[in-house]
Amino acid sequence: MKITIDTNILVRVFIDDDPEQATLARALLVKATRIVIPLPTVCEAVWVLRRVYRLSMSDISDQLERLLLVETIVIDRPALIAGIAFLRAGGDFADGVIATDGRDKGGEVFVSFDRGAVNRWRRMGGNAAEPALMLSAG
């Protein structure tokens, strides 16, 4: 069975707040031969885990890193890794995903008004700038 999972499945696997649904979600993932996890699913899950369940960035990062160990999971691994790195550096998971996806699709510079995200991407070896700098440069 090849499946694409929604945010609520991923959250149930991470959080056992509804034991019946968590059991079903885990059984489904064990039975699946291919588990596709779109990046928006992970971005939503991170938001839910932070805002609703108040998990720490470290706890969320640990949970996400476990996804990298499951061979049947199909996910944009470089973007997931960048998102985790942003989380561990105190930033927003989605910013890491966005910067990586943009780079992989040919964007040369990650541009944001968020100075923290720009600096994180630079520290990770990426090219990043604030809009004003981009406009004054050329």
N, C-alpha and C positions, 0 to 999 in steps of 0.2 A: 504494500500500500504506500503510495506516494502522496504526501499531504503538504499543504501550506497552512501554517497556523496563524491564528489571530492573536491579538494582544491578550485577550482574556485567558487563552490556553497557557501562554507563557507565564502570565502572572500567577495562575493556579499552580504551576509547577514550582515557582519560586516561593509562593506564600500559601500556606495550608489553612487559609481562613474558611474555606468551604471543603471539608474533608471528602465529601462525595465527588465534587467536581475535580478536586486535586487528584484523587485516585483515578478517575476517568482520564484526565489529561495525561498523567504519567503512563497509564496502560496504553493509551493511544500512541504515545511517543515510543514506547518500547516495541510496539507492534509494527510501526512504520519502517519502511525500508529507505525512505527518503523524506526528510523533514525540511521544507523550505521555510526560512524565516526572513521575510522582507525587512529591510532596515526600518521602514516606518513602524513596524510592529515592535521592534526593539526600542525605538525612540519613545513610543507611547508607553511601553512597559516601564522604562526608566522613569518617565514622568509620574506614572501611577505609583511606583515603588517609593519615590521621593515624597510626593505630595500627599498621597492617601495613606500609605503605610509608614511613612516617616523613616524609611531605612537610610542608613548612612551611605555616603558615596562609596566608602570602602566595602560595605556589605553588598551593595549593588554591583560593584566592579568584580567582586569575588564570584557572585552568581553568574555574571556575564562571561567571565573567563571559563567557567565550566562548559559553556556552549562550545568553546573551541576544542574541547576534548572528545566531543561526540562525532564520530565519523559519518553518521547518517545525516547530520545537519548540513544544509546548503545555505550559506550566508556570505555576504561580502566580508570576508575575514579582515582584509586591511582596514576597511572602514570600522568594523567592530573593534579592532585593536586600537585604532586612533580614538574612537569614542571612549573606550576604557581609559586610555592614557589621559584624555581631557578630564574625565571624572576623577581620576587619581590625583590630578594636578589642581583639583578644586573647581574645575570648569563644568561646562554643560556637555553632556554626552553628544547631543545633536550637533554641536559645533564641530566636533571631531569628525563625525560622519559626513557632514556637509563639506568640510575642507578636503577630506580624502576623496569623496565622490567627485567633487569639482576638479581636483587635480587629475584623477584618473580619466576624466572625460575631456581633458585638454585645457582646463583653466590654469593659467600660469600663476595667478596671484589670488589668494583668498582675501576678500575684501569685506570688512565688517566695521560697524561703529563700536563694536564691543572690543575695547582695548585688551581686555584679558584674553579673549579668544585669539586675537591677532598675535599677542605675545606668546601664548601657548603654542600656536602653530609654528611660529618662528623657532621656539625652543626645540620643537620636534624636527627641525630641519626644513620646514616648509617656507614658502615665500608668502608673506602676508603684509597687508597694509590697511590703513584707515582710508576712507574715501578721499579726504582732503589731500592726502599725500599723493594719491593716484592722479588726482586732477592737476596738482601743481607740477607733477613730474613730466607732463607731456601734453 
